[in-house]
Amino acid sequence: MKIGILALQGAVREHRSVLRKLGAVTVDVLYPDDLNGLDGLILPGGESTTVGKLLIRYGLLEPIIQAGRSGLPVFGTCTGLILMAKNINGSNQHRLGLMDTCVERNAFGRQLNSFEADMHIPAIGKKPFHAVFIRAPYIEKAENNVKPLLVYDNKILFAEQDNLLAAAFHPELTGDTRIHRYFLEKIEKQKAE
Ligand code: GLN
């Protein structure tokens, strides 16, 4: 399985190491050609306004939108979740707008900036997942066939829609590979359909 990791900014190395542990081949995505032949794409955390601008500068915004619309599995964490949303409250920043979600930025856990918590995510198994939140966003509203996979305090923190997967937290930072495995299994399932 060949998975691209958007390498403009953020926790690229950490995603790479989890994916390799799971036996996937990884490719750093910097230019549109890097999208060729991928089975999936990861959009790491960072700063969404900066990554949005860089997506334009590197000519990647439209190609990723097209690839996502044509069914390429895309998994966004934190900033990735923001970039994938159709609506970003109070902001007209650049985005991919692939998911029928409305997100609030820097709102979840703002008092502390970052925090960690054990979350129960039935889709990945019984054992709680230790989730790390860093100036995290959350999905405030979701429409159409967006399926919430983790809701906490009325906030959607992990969700999927067709070929898309988005997490408000950083599953690449904990050494627990179950969320990435969920993404790889989702790709397999989609291929088998
Ligand atoms: N607050 C950041 C943003 O708006 C997201 C933080 C993160 O990716 N850890 O892009």
Boltz pocket constraint, residues with backbone or C-beta under 6 A from the ligand:
constraints:
  - pocket:
      binder: B
      contacts: [[A, 44], [A, 45], [A, 46], [A, 47], [A, 48], [A, 49], [A, 77], [A, 78], [A, 79], [A, 80], [A, 82], [A, 105], [A, 106], [A, 134], [A, 135], [A, 136], [A, 137]]
      max_distance: 6.0
